[in-house]
Amino acid sequence: MSYALKLAGAAILFLVAGLLILLLFEGIWTRVGLGAAVIVVVGGLLFFAWRTDKKARESRAGLDRI
């Protein structure tokens, strides 16, 4: 598969994910405003990334000593 098709697929995936996020968090958008909703979503993504990184570091803990 060519790089252009992969890039187009990723762009479409991000577009669909963005639309799903807008639909899922519609109540938050209207109640607290766009800025606060973005903070909530980005905070959730940062927590998810931190948790994933922590699990990966724990699984590699024994490999650092080798």
KASULFEN-V189160 format. One record per backbone hydrogen bond with DSSP energy under -1.0 kcal/mol. NH is the residue of the N-H (numbers start at 1). CO is the residue of the C=O. E is the energy in kcal/mol with one decimal. If there is no record, write none. Layout:
BEGIN
nh:NH co:CO e:E
nh:NH co:CO e:E
END
This chain:
BEGIN
nh:6 co:2 e:-1.9
nh:7 co:3 e:-2.5
nh:8 co:4 e:-2.4
nh:9 co:5 e:-2.5
nh:10 co:6 e:-2.4
nh:11 co:7 e:-2.3
nh:12 co:8 e:-2.3
nh:13 co:9 e:-2.4
nh:14 co:10 e:-2.5
nh:15 co:11 e:-2.0
nh:16 co:12 e:-2.5
nh:17 co:13 e:-2.7
nh:18 co:14 e:-2.4
nh:19 co:15 e:-2.1
nh:20 co:16 e:-2.4
nh:21 co:17 e:-2.4
nh:22 co:18 e:-2.2
nh:23 co:19 e:-2.2
nh:24 co:20 e:-2.9
nh:25 co:21 e:-2.4
nh:29 co:25 e:-2.2
nh:30 co:26 e:-1.9
nh:31 co:27 e:-1.7
nh:32 co:28 e:-2.2
nh:37 co:33 e:-1.8
nh:38 co:34 e:-2.5
nh:39 co:35 e:-1.9
nh:40 co:36 e:-2.1
nh:41 co:37 e:-2.5
nh:42 co:38 e:-2.9
nh:43 co:39 e:-2.4
nh:44 co:40 e:-2.1
nh:45 co:41 e:-2.3
nh:46 co:42 e:-2.6
nh:47 co:43 e:-2.3
nh:48 co:44 e:-2.4
nh:49 co:45 e:-2.4
nh:50 co:46 e:-2.7
nh:51 co:47 e:-2.6
nh:52 co:48 e:-2.3
nh:53 co:49 e:-2.5
nh:54 co:50 e:-2.5
nh:55 co:51 e:-2.2
nh:56 co:52 e:-2.1
nh:57 co:53 e:-2.6
nh:58 co:54 e:-2.2
nh:59 co:55 e:-1.9
nh:60 co:56 e:-1.3
END
